[in-house]
């Protein structure tokens, strides 16, 4: 499985991806983020699904943008083209994969800013090649093993938050997922794109760099539970007496 997350705030975009690849009983580490940085032209793609489908779609897409990059001035056009390459792979491989009992299930998070975009954009691309744009109402999107991380984001994240705050939320969402699922793990890759900077900053973190944050958060959760104003819950330890009317 995978955990990939993209967050859009009024200041730009942050993204985070784990690197664990599970195949049967084997686990390996592999990058799940593809990044392009050119003058006034930057974007990233994070994927969840079959690795073979991802690699083939990225290869086709890379060749296409080398030849036609100048034709794309807004990110949605680039998203459409990557969707076309995903559909191309589906035409070539979907039937054989399904005959082998495998699902064609490549989901992608695509974020970036091209020359004519007024601000960075963030999209979720489905395996069928259609997409939705992530906006301020729900300013994040995750793919892969998403259940454990979403509560952290829904409780704490808002469109007006800083990129630094958003990155903290992203890490805590990943940490909750890592604890809950054995197929999501370190190292993690992060991407940061500030408004109108046209350069995505990419960084990898190992567990030893971040485990002190996990430990801090665990202790704070324990202390917060102890301090909950939950005296009313003490009633759960006592039976309610019921009077019997025999008249």
Secondary structure, 3 states (H helix, E strand, C coil): CCEEEEEEECCEEEEEEECEEEECCEEEECCCEEEEEECCEEEEEEEECCHHHHHHHHHHHHHHHHHHHHHCCCHHHHHHHHHHHHHHHHHHHHHHHHHCCCCCCCEEEEEEECCCCCCCEEEEECCCCCEEECCHHHCEEEEECCHHHHHHHHHHCCCCCCHHHHHHHHHHHHHHHHHHCCCCCCCEEEEEEECCCCCCEEEEECHHHHHHHHHHHHHHHHHHHHCCCCHHHHHHHCCCCCCCCCC
